[in-house]
């Protein structure tokens, strides 16, 4: 519910290796009925850096859960740049796809979303 410009969401594609995952993400975006995020503010740099360091030092198995919790915690909003730093910390593509779906709801600068397609 926090995305401003859905047309750029495709920037998350760079984290997805298979066409199936990209199609799955497109289907999710096309079917998700989100609200207006224009008035939301992304997590501060200080708080984001703390979150990033916390996730970075977790085991690979724990990173997905930590990032998912951050993306689903009420009041947390992220920029695409912030999400692009967190999602690659997870190695499993299915988990990266799920995180891309989850963060879609809390992005404040959706106009940059196509950066994930690279």
C-alpha positions in Angstrom: 0.0 0.0 0.0 3.0 2.3 -0.1 3.9 2.4 -3.8 3.7 5.6 -5.7 4.4 4.5 -9.3 3.7 0.9 -10.1 5.1 1.1 -13.6 8.7 1.0 -12.3 8.3 -2.0 -10.0 10.0 -4.1 -12.6 13.4 -3.0 -11.3 13.2 -6.0 -9.0 13.8 -8.3 -12.0 17.5 -8.1 -11.6 17.2 -10.3 -8.6 15.2 -12.9 -10.4 17.0 -15.3 -12.8 14.1 -17.2 -14.2 11.3 -15.9 -16.5 8.8 -17.9 -14.4 9.7 -15.8 -11.3 9.4 -12.6 -13.4 6.0 -13.6 -14.6 5.0 -14.5 -11.1 6.0 -11.1 -9.9 4.2 -9.4 -12.7 1.0 -11.4 -11.9 1.3 -10.4 -8.3 1.7 -6.7 -9.1 -1.1 -6.7 -11.6 -3.5 -8.3 -9.1 -2.4 -6.4 -6.0 -4.8 -3.6 -5.1 -2.6 -1.1 -3.2 -3.3 2.3 -1.7 -1.5 5.7 -2.1 2.0 5.9 -0.7 2.6 9.4 -1.6 2.5 10.7 2.0 4.8 8.0 3.5 8.4 8.5 4.5 11.1 5.9 4.0 13.1 4.6 6.9 15.9 7.0 7.9 19.4 6.3 6.7 20.5 5.7 10.3 17.7 3.2 11.0 18.2 1.5 7.6 22.0 1.2 8.1 21.4 -0.4 11.5 18.9 -2.8 10.0 21.2 -3.6 7.1 24.1 -4.4 9.5 21.9 -6.5 11.6 20.8 -8.6 8.6 24.3 -8.8 7.1 25.7 -10.4 10.2 22.9 -13.0 10.4 23.4 -16.5 9.1 22.1 -17.0 5.5 19.2 -19.0 6.9 18.1 -16.2 9.1 18.4 -13.3 6.6 15.1 -14.0 4.8 13.1 -13.9 8.1 14.8 -10.7 9.3 14.2 -8.9 6.0 10.6 -10.1 5.8 10.0 -8.9 9.3 11.4 -5.5 8.4 9.2 -5.3 5.3 6.1 -6.3 7.2 6.5 -4.3 10.3 3.8 -1.6 10.5 5.2 1.9 9.9 8.3 0.7 8.0 8.6 2.1 4.5 11.5 1.8 2.1 13.1 3.3 -1.0 13.9 1.1 -3.9 17.6 1.7 -3.2 17.2 0.4 0.3 15.3 -2.7 -0.8 18.0 -3.3 -3.5 20.6 -3.5 -0.7 18.6 -5.9 1.4 17.1 -8.4 -1.1 20.4 -9.6 -2.5 21.5 -10.7 1.0 19.2 -13.6 0.4 20.5 -16.3 -2.0 17.4 -18.3 -2.8 15.5 -16.9 -5.8 12.1 -18.0 -4.5 12.8 -16.1 -1.3 14.0 -13.0 -3.2 10.8 -13.2 -5.3 8.7 -13.3 -2.1 10.6 -10.4 -0.6 10.1 -8.4 -3.9 6.4 -9.0 -3.5 6.4 -8.1 0.1 8.4 -4.8 -0.3 6.1 -3.7 -3.1 3.5 -2.8 -0.5 5.9 -0.4 1.4 7.9 1.3 -1.3 7.8 5.1 -1.2 9.5 5.7 -4.6 7.9 3.2 -6.9 8.9 5.3 -9.9 12.3 3.7 -9.4 11.0 0.1 -9.2 12.2 -0.9 -12.7 15.8 -0.8 -11.3 15.1 -4.4 -10.1 14.8 -5.7 -13.7 18.5 -5.2 -14.4 
